Amino acid sequence: MGFIHPTLFPDDSVTLLVIDERMPTDMKQTLKEHGIELAVVPQSKQLQPCVSAHPDMQLVHIRDNILISHPHLSPVLQEKLEGYGFTVIAGTTALKAEYPFDIAYNVAIIGKVAFHHLRYTDDVVARYLKKCSIRTVHVNQGYAKCSILPVTPESLITSDPTIARAAAENGFDVLFLPPQTKIRLPGVNYGFIGGTGGFIDKDLIVFTGTLEALNDAEAVKTFLMKHGVRWHNLGNNELYDYGGLLPLYI
C-alpha cells in the first residue's frame, strides 16, 4: 500500500479514487466492488455547473503525497485525503466560472512532463512542478487535463491539435482524434475524452459509460492494446465526461 507515483499510473490495485460526486450510483457501486474507496468532489459554486464537481478542475496530484487544490476545496474532502496521509496544499488562484479563470489547476502531468497553458498555471502548482523536476510544456489548450486520456507515462490520446503536436515533439506516442461529439457533458455540446476514464489497477482503465460510444472507438481500442492497457466499461450506453477518475493510493 502507498501513494501512486508517477501520478495517474498505479502499479497495483487502486484503493482510493477521487471522482465527481454526481457519478451515477451504479458506477460508484461497481468501483466499490473492486475494493476502491471513493473520495467525492462536491460542486463548487465558483465553476460552471457542468464542470463544478470535476476532479481535474479542483485538484492536481503532483506526485506521491503532494496534492495542490484551489483555495476553497471542500473541508470534508480535504480531511478525507489528509486521513490517507496526503499533504493538501492550497493554491493561490481562486477559481471563477469564466474561461480562462477556471483552468489554473487543469494541468496534465503525464510521466515526467506537465502540459498546460502556462500563462494561467497556478503559482503554487508551477513551483511544485519545478521542485519535483516535472518539466512543463506550454499548450494553447487551457483544459489540458480534460483533453488528455493518459495511456502510459510515454503515451496519450487527445483531440486537441496543440497538445498532440507538443506531445509528439516531446517524444510521446500520440493518438490524435477528432472531437468526440458523442461524449456527454450536460450543459454543453459535448465533453472531453480525458474526463471519461482513469486507471484502477496496473494497465486497467475504466470508462464512465461504454468505450463503444466513442466516434473512434476502434482506433482507441487499437491504441490501448498497442500499449498493453486493458479497459472496463462502467456503463452500457453513453460515455460521460466526469472530469476523469483520479487514482491516488494503492
C-alpha positions as CSV (number, residue, x, y, z in Angstrom):
1,M,0.0,0.0,0.0
2,G,1.2,3.5,-0.7
3,F,0.9,6.7,-2.7
4,I,0.8,6.5,-6.5
5,H,4.0,7.6,-8.3
6,P,4.0,8.7,-11.0
7,T,0.7,10.4,-10.8
8,L,-2.2,8.7,-12.7
9,F,-0.4,5.4,-13.2
10,P,-0.9,2.8,-10.4
11,D,1.3,-0.3,-10.3
12,D,-1.2,-2.3,-8.3
13,S,-4.9,-2.2,-7.3
14,V,-6.2,1.2,-6.5
15,T,-7.8,1.6,-3.1
16,L,-8.6,5.4,-3.2
17,L,-10.1,7.1,-6.2
18,V,-11.3,10.7,-6.5
19,I,-14.5,11.2,-8.5
20,D,-17.2,13.7,-9.3
21,E,-20.0,13.3,-6.7
22,R,-22.6,13.2,-9.5
23,M,-21.3,10.0,-10.9
24,P,-24.3,7.5,-11.0
25,T,-24.8,5.2,-8.1
26,D,-24.3,2.0,-10.2
27,M,-20.9,3.2,-11.4
28,K,-19.9,4.0,-7.8
29,Q,-21.0,0.6,-6.7
30,T,-19.0,-1.1,-9.4
31,L,-15.9,0.7,-8.3
32,K,-16.6,-0.2,-4.6
33,E,-16.9,-3.8,-5.6
34,H,-13.3,-3.5,-6.9
35,G,-12.3,-2.7,-3.3
36,I,-11.9,1.0,-4.0
37,E,-12.8,3.8,-1.5
38,L,-14.3,6.8,-3.2
39,A,-13.4,10.4,-2.3
40,V,-16.1,12.6,-3.9
41,V,-15.6,16.1,-5.1
42,P,-18.6,18.3,-4.3
43,Q,-19.8,21.0,-6.7
44,S,-18.0,24.3,-6.5
45,K,-20.1,27.5,-6.8
46,Q,-17.0,29.1,-8.4
47,L,-17.3,27.0,-11.5
48,Q,-19.8,26.4,-14.3
49,P,-22.3,23.8,-13.3
50,C,-21.3,21.3,-16.0
51,V,-17.7,21.0,-14.5
52,S,-18.4,22.1,-11.0
53,A,-17.5,18.8,-9.3
54,H,-14.8,17.6,-11.8
55,P,-11.7,16.4,-10.0
56,D,-9.5,17.8,-12.9
57,M,-10.8,21.3,-12.2
58,Q,-10.2,21.3,-8.5
59,L,-7.1,19.2,-7.7
60,V,-3.6,18.4,-9.1
61,H,-1.8,15.3,-7.9
62,I,1.9,16.4,-8.3
63,R,3.4,13.1,-7.1
64,D,3.4,10.8,-4.0
65,N,1.5,12.5,-1.2
66,I,1.5,16.0,-2.7
67,L,-1.8,17.5,-3.8
68,I,-2.5,21.1,-4.8
69,S,-6.1,22.3,-4.6
70,H,-7.9,25.5,-5.3
71,P,-8.2,27.6,-2.1
72,H,-11.8,26.8,-1.4
73,L,-11.6,23.0,-1.5
74,S,-14.3,21.2,0.5
75,P,-13.1,20.7,4.1
76,V,-14.7,17.3,4.1
77,L,-12.8,16.2,1.0
78,Q,-9.6,17.7,2.4
79,E,-10.0,15.8,5.7
80,K,-10.5,12.5,3.9
81,L,-7.4,13.0,1.8
82,E,-5.3,14.0,4.8
83,G,-6.6,10.9,6.6
84,Y,-4.7,8.9,3.9
85,G,-1.6,10.9,4.6
86,F,-1.8,13.4,1.8
87,T,-0.5,16.9,2.1
88,V,-3.2,19.1,0.6
89,I,-1.6,22.5,-0.3
90,A,-3.9,25.4,-1.2
91,G,-3.0,27.2,-4.4
92,T,-3.2,31.0,-4.6
93,T,-5.6,31.1,-7.6
94,A,-9.3,31.4,-6.8
95,L,-11.5,29.8,-9.4
96,K,-14.0,31.7,-11.5
97,A,-16.6,30.4,-13.9
98,E,-15.3,32.2,-17.0
99,Y,-12.5,30.8,-19.1
100,P,-9.6,31.1,-18.7
101,F,-10.1,31.9,-15.0
102,D,-11.2,28.3,-14.3
103,I,-8.2,26.4,-15.6
104,A,-5.4,27.1,-13.0
105,Y,-5.4,23.5,-11.8
106,N,-6.3,21.7,-15.0
107,V,-2.8,20.5,-15.5
108,A,-2.0,17.2,-17.2
109,I,1.0,15.5,-15.7
110,I,2.0,12.6,-17.9
111,G,5.1,10.9,-16.8
112,K,7.8,13.5,-16.4
113,V,6.0,16.2,-18.4
114,A,3.2,18.6,-17.4
115,F,1.1,20.1,-20.2
116,H,-0.8,23.3,-19.6
117,H,-1.4,26.8,-20.8
118,L,1.4,28.2,-18.7
119,R,0.2,31.7,-18.6
120,Y,-2.6,30.6,-16.3
121,T,-1.0,27.8,-14.2
122,D,-1.4,28.5,-10.5
123,D,1.9,29.7,-9.0
124,V,1.9,27.0,-6.3
125,V,1.4,24.3,-8.9
126,A,4.2,25.7,-11.0
127,R,6.5,25.9,-8.0
128,Y,5.9,22.3,-7.0
129,L,6.3,21.0,-10.6
130,K,9.7,22.6,-10.7
131,K,10.6,21.3,-7.2
132,C,9.7,17.8,-8.3
133,S,11.6,18.1,-11.6
134,I,8.5,17.8,-13.7
135,R,9.1,19.6,-17.0
136,T,6.4,22.0,-18.1
137,V,5.3,22.2,-21.8
138,H,3.1,25.0,-22.9
139,V,0.0,24.3,-25.0
140,N,-2.7,26.7,-26.0
141,Q,-5.5,24.4,-24.7
142,G,-6.3,25.6,-21.2
143,Y,-8.3,22.5,-20.4
144,A,-5.2,20.3,-20.8
145,K,-6.1,17.6,-18.3
146,C,-9.6,17.4,-19.7
147,S,-8.2,17.0,-23.2
148,I,-5.8,14.1,-22.5
149,L,-6.6,10.5,-21.8
150,P,-3.3,9.1,-20.3
151,V,-2.3,5.6,-21.6
152,T,1.2,5.1,-20.3
153,P,3.8,7.6,-18.9
154,E,5.0,7.9,-22.5
155,S,1.7,7.8,-24.5
156,L,-1.6,9.5,-24.6
157,I,-4.8,10.1,-26.5
158,T,-6.1,13.6,-27.3
159,S,-8.5,15.5,-29.5
160,D,-6.5,18.8,-29.2
161,P,-4.1,19.6,-32.0
162,T,-1.8,21.8,-29.9
163,I,-1.4,19.0,-27.3
164,A,-0.9,16.3,-30.0
165,R,1.8,18.4,-31.6
166,A,3.5,19.3,-28.3
167,A,3.4,15.7,-27.0
168,A,4.8,14.3,-30.2
169,E,7.6,16.8,-30.2
170,N,8.5,15.7,-26.7
171,G,8.7,12.0,-27.5
172,F,5.2,10.8,-26.7
173,D,3.3,8.3,-28.7
174,V,0.1,10.1,-29.5
175,L,-3.3,9.0,-30.9
176,F,-4.9,12.2,-32.2
177,L,-8.6,12.0,-32.7
178,P,-11.2,14.5,-33.9
179,P,-13.5,15.9,-31.2
180,Q,-15.6,13.1,-29.8
181,T,-19.0,14.6,-30.2
182,K,-20.8,11.6,-28.5
183,I,-19.2,12.3,-25.1
184,R,-22.0,13.6,-22.9
185,L,-21.4,16.7,-20.7
186,P,-24.8,18.2,-19.8
187,G,-24.9,21.9,-20.4
188,V,-22.5,22.0,-23.3
189,N,-22.5,20.3,-26.8
190,Y,-20.0,17.5,-25.8
191,G,-17.3,16.7,-23.3
192,F,-13.6,15.8,-23.4
193,I,-12.1,12.3,-23.7
194,G,-9.8,12.9,-20.7
195,G,-12.8,13.2,-18.5
196,T,-14.2,9.8,-19.3
197,G,-11.6,7.5,-17.7
198,G,-9.0,6.6,-15.2
199,F,-6.8,3.7,-14.0
200,I,-8.0,1.5,-11.2
201,D,-5.2,-1.1,-11.5
202,K,-1.9,-1.6,-13.3
203,D,-2.7,-1.5,-17.0
204,L,-6.5,-1.4,-16.4
205,I,-8.5,1.7,-17.2
206,V,-12.3,2.2,-16.6
207,F,-14.6,4.3,-18.7
208,T,-17.7,6.2,-17.4
209,G,-20.0,4.5,-19.8
210,T,-19.0,2.3,-22.7
211,L,-16.0,2.8,-24.9
212,E,-18.0,1.7,-27.9
213,A,-19.9,5.0,-27.7
214,L,-16.9,7.0,-29.0
215,N,-16.9,8.1,-32.6
216,D,-13.5,6.5,-33.0
217,A,-13.8,3.5,-30.6
218,E,-11.8,1.1,-32.7
219,A,-8.9,3.4,-33.0
220,V,-8.9,3.9,-29.2
221,K,-9.1,0.2,-28.6
222,T,-6.2,-0.5,-31.0
223,F,-4.0,2.2,-29.3
224,L,-4.8,0.8,-25.8
225,M,-3.9,-2.7,-26.9
226,K,-0.7,-1.5,-28.5
227,H,0.4,-0.3,-25.1
228,G,-0.9,-3.3,-23.2
229,V,-3.7,-1.5,-21.5
230,R,-7.0,-3.2,-20.7
231,W,-10.3,-1.5,-20.2
232,H,-13.6,-2.0,-18.4
233,N,-16.9,-0.2,-19.1
234,L,-18.8,1.1,-16.2
235,G,-21.9,1.5,-18.3
236,N,-23.6,0.1,-21.4
237,N,-24.9,3.2,-23.1
238,E,-23.4,6.7,-23.4
239,L,-20.0,7.9,-22.3
240,Y,-19.9,10.8,-19.9
241,D,-17.3,13.4,-19.0
242,Y,-17.0,13.4,-15.2
243,G,-13.6,15.2,-15.1
244,G,-11.7,12.0,-15.0
245,L,-11.1,9.4,-12.2
246,L,-8.1,10.3,-10.2
247,P,-6.3,7.3,-8.6
248,L,-4.3,8.3,-5.5
249,Y,-3.5,5.3,-3.4
250,I,-2.8,1.5,-3.9
